[in-house]
Amino acid sequence: MSDQQNSEQSGRFEVRVSADSHMAWIRTRLAAENTMLAYLRTSVSLIGFGFAIVQFMHNVQGMPGAADPRYPNVPLYMGLALIFSGIVATIIAVVEFRFTLRYLWSGGFAAIAGITTEGRKTPLYAVAGVLVLIGLFAFFSVLLRFI
């Protein structure tokens, strides 16, 4: 089989169906999942830190002998902003991950994937969905408690 028959054109790249290109495709897929996990770790940190700021500052303000804060609502607003940022980061991560996976399964790249035409399902979507729900719960519990 000639190189021309053994390869397909996918946009501007020449895709050759070989073990090397298949392993490179797998490494790229795993790198995309690793990036998604990094986004999710960052989102968890933002949500948790925002919730902790609100709780900590609320407890400090209630301690005997603590001076009245000059701007008492700043910790609330900062905590809500961090929680909201974590939710938005999760949504952006899911959109970017879907875009990357669609690209990896498009055109000639599907030939070197070697699994199935629709690909293997990943649990990252479920994890991201749960994280968005946790973030929304934290956001509204803080918002409704202090306002």
Residue, then its C-alpha position, 0 to 999 in steps of 0.5 A: m500500500s502506498d503512502q498516499q493510500n495509507s494516509e488521509q488529509s485532515g485539514r492542513f495535516e497529513v494523517r498516516v495510519s500507523a502505530d506511531s501516529h496512534m500512540a501520539w493520538i492517545r498521548t494527545r487525548l490523555a493530555a487533553e484529559n490532564t488539562m481538563l483535570a487541572y481546570l477542575r482542580t483549580s475550580v475546586s480550589l476557587i469554590g472552596f477558598g471562596f466558601a472558606i473566606v466567607q465562613f472565616m470572616h463571618n466567624v472572626q467578626g462575631m468574636p468578642g473583642a473583634a473590632d467592627p470592620r470598615y467594609p463588612n460586606v467585602p468578604l461576602y462579595m469576594g467569596l461569592a466572586l471566587i465561587f462564581s469564578g470556580i463555576v465559570a472555570t468549570i463550564i469553560a473547561v467543559v466547552e474547551f474539552r468538548f471542542t478538543l475531543r471533537y477535533l481529535w475525532s474529526g476527519g482523518f484523525a478518527a482513523i488513527a484513534g483506533i477505538t470506535t467511531e464515537g469514542r470512549k466515554t469519559p467520566l470527566y463530564a459527570v465530575a464537572g457536572v457535580l462540581v458545577l452543582i456543588g458550586l451553585f449550592a455553595f454560591f446560593s447557600v452563602l448568598l441566601r445566608f448573608i443577604 
